[in-house]
Structure formats: structure tokens, C-alpha cells
Amino acid sequence: MLEDLDRRLLEAHAVDDRGALIQLYQEASGAARSVVARNFYLTHAYVYALEAGVPEADCLRKRLVEYGAETPD
């Protein structure tokens, strides 16, 4: 499963598919085996969402705040 996710992430990066990257990094955060990895992947999803200007960015930031990986306003 993780190998498939890695492959899909690499493919999305190769074609700069921001929508796919947001979704795939969220998927990776859910599959992560540690808190550090979860927050790492979720941060990537958040950054790509910010760059794409999609409303998902707000929800992703809230999750990061809940996890203690981002400071509240």
C-alpha cells in the first residue's frame, strides 16, 4: 500500500498536479506510522493547498493546530 502511495506521489510531482498532491499528502498523513511523519505529510498538504488557493487550506491548518504542529492565531 505504501509503495503504491509513494508511486502516486512521485507521479503527481512529475506532472505538478497540485490537486492530487493535496489529496495524496492527506492520505499519506493518515497512513503515517508516527506523529512526526503524520505532521510532515499534513504540512505538505497544507502548503500545496495554500499555493493552490483552495478552501481546504483552512481545514488542514486547523488539523495542524489540533495536532500541535502549528500555532493558533
C-alpha positions as CSV (number, residue, x, y, z in Angstrom):
1,M,0.0,0.0,0.0
2,L,2.7,2.5,1.0
3,E,4.7,1.7,-2.2
4,D,1.6,2.5,-4.3
5,L,1.1,5.8,-2.4
6,D,4.8,6.6,-2.9
7,R,4.4,5.9,-6.6
8,R,1.3,8.0,-6.9
9,L,3.0,10.9,-5.1
10,L,6.0,10.7,-7.4
11,E,3.7,10.7,-10.5
12,A,1.8,13.7,-9.2
13,H,5.0,15.6,-8.5
14,A,6.2,14.7,-12.0
15,V,3.3,16.5,-13.6
16,D,2.8,19.1,-10.9
17,D,-0.7,18.0,-10.2
18,R,-1.5,20.2,-7.1
19,G,-5.0,18.8,-6.6
20,A,-3.6,15.3,-6.5
21,L,-0.7,16.3,-4.3
22,I,-3.1,17.8,-1.7
23,Q,-5.1,14.6,-1.6
24,L,-2.2,12.3,-1.6
25,Y,-0.3,14.1,1.2
26,Q,-3.5,13.9,3.2
27,E,-3.7,10.2,2.5
28,A,-0.1,9.8,3.5
29,S,-0.7,11.6,6.8
30,G,-3.4,9.2,7.6
31,A,-1.2,6.2,6.8
32,A,1.8,7.6,8.7
33,R,3.2,5.4,11.4
34,S,4.4,8.2,13.6
35,V,3.2,11.6,14.8
36,V,6.2,13.3,13.1
37,A,5.5,11.6,9.8
38,R,1.8,12.5,10.1
39,N,2.5,16.1,10.7
40,F,5.2,16.2,7.9
41,Y,2.8,14.9,5.3
42,L,-0.1,17.1,6.6
43,T,2.1,20.1,6.4
44,H,2.9,19.3,2.8
45,A,-0.8,19.0,2.0
46,Y,-1.4,22.4,3.7
47,V,1.4,24.1,1.7
48,Y,0.1,22.8,-1.6
49,A,-3.5,23.9,-0.6
50,L,-2.2,27.4,0.2
51,E,-0.4,27.6,-3.1
52,A,-3.5,26.4,-5.0
53,G,-5.7,28.8,-3.1
54,V,-8.2,26.1,-2.2
55,P,-10.6,26.3,0.8
56,E,-9.2,23.0,2.1
57,A,-6.2,25.0,3.4
58,D,-8.3,26.3,6.4
59,C,-9.3,22.8,7.4
60,L,-5.8,21.5,7.0
61,R,-4.4,24.3,9.2
62,K,-7.0,23.6,11.9
63,R,-5.9,20.0,11.9
64,L,-2.3,21.0,12.3
65,V,-3.2,23.3,15.2
66,E,-5.1,20.5,16.8
67,Y,-2.1,18.2,16.5
68,G,0.2,20.9,18.0
69,A,2.2,21.2,14.7
70,E,1.0,24.8,14.1
71,T,0.4,27.7,16.4
72,P,-3.0,29.1,16.7
73,D,-3.6,32.7,15.6
